[in-house]
Amino acid sequence: MAQKAENVLRALAQVRSRLLEPETMVRAVASGRQKGSTPRWRRVELRYVDLKAGRHLQVTTYDETQAHTANHAGAAARDAVDDLLDEPFGSWHVETTAETVQLRVTRKGALLHVAERSTPVEVDRGHDRDKARLLPEDDPLFRALGLADAEGRLKPNRRDKYRQVEEFLRLLDAAVGEAVDKGQLRTPTAEDPLRVADLGCGNAYLTFAAEQYLAGTRGLPVRLVGVDVKEQSREHNEKVARELGLDAEFVVGTIGGVTLDPAPEVVLALHACDTASDEALARAVEWQAALVLAAPCCHHDVAAQLRRTPTPAPYAMLTRHGILRERLADTLTDALRATLMRLQGYRVDVVQFVESQHTPRNTLLRATRTGAPVTGGSLRRDYDELVEAWGIRPRLAELLDA
């Protein structure tokens, strides 16, 4: 049920009533900001946990650098909820055992959307886990993908892959919510769902997880397409999609050559090898995608160029040893990618999306389209001077020029 709330306070009261139901509230997230105001925290997550002293409301607040967790019971829980509702967050997303509630505060008032779940969900009130999981380990998705056994237990040797998927979903959830709140990404409807493309999807762990979370958990209408060069991947992924009942399409083609019409609004690329990440970023720019999440893999191209060209003074010590040269190539490649995307009119954050002990390839570029390309100024001069000094030509620059 979608409706235009009479006012913000009335819509917040509906959110409050669900937040204060310890038996049925599963999880809630507040993020974004209202126009002209900034909340104390970038993001807040709420859930109920069972402690020795009884059931408590667990509130995790995120600033720019870290998370802070506090547990509240009784009147203190009500006070904590009221304090958070007083903050000028741009959106609230609340999941209960029977429904999902999405509230977006705009200049004209509040947009409230309530959707009933097709099947009720069970709630995990355990306190001994690191953080609430966006997709639980026993989700049928992970059994279909081979990450869990027939009983739904996660396989020990696939736990790192599960963590990668989980942390990627956490970043995707925050990025989509923030982009919608700021009007950089439209609010999708059943008639016109959000168009998402996963480039170089492989066995589509990310594709299926994004579909399962955005559509199943958050209740957002989504049309997702996975692209890969292997026919075998397409056949495998279509079989999994049928098994899970997901509305996902898979096409065979190269990142640079595939045709998607209409163009996607969100582009994903998880661990696309070497210059395939550049191809994914270039296609996103070509499509004018509103949001791009790319986690690069190896960085051979710039590393090879560093080996062929003289190192500018006084930086020879940075490239004298092979291992240091490779690490420098990684950093230089992603710094240049981020700068080129900024020149194309994107706001770019480079973040760690999973701890390094789980995978050495844990950098993610998060780019949100904010305006027209930058044709001059200090950013362009700094980029030109950097590539000239090191004698390199990033593949992404060649693709954008072409």
Secondary structure by P-SEA (a helix, b strand, c coil): cccccccaaaaaaaaaaaaaccccccbbbbbbbcccccccccbbbbbbbbccccccbbbbbbcccbbbbbbbcaaaaaaaaaaaaaccccbbbbbcccbbbbbbbcccbbbbbbbbbcbbbbbbcccccccccccccccccccccccccccccccccaaaaaaaaaaaaaaaaaaaaaaaaacccccccccccbbbbbccccccaaaaaaaaacccccccbbbbbbbbccaaaaaaaaaaaaaaccbbbbbbcccccccccccccbbbbcccccaaaaaaaaaaaaacccbbbbbbcccaaaaaaaaacccccccccccccaaaaaaaaaaaaaaaaaaaaaaaccbbbbbbccccccccccbbbbbbbccccccccaaaaaaaaaaaaaccccaaaaaaac
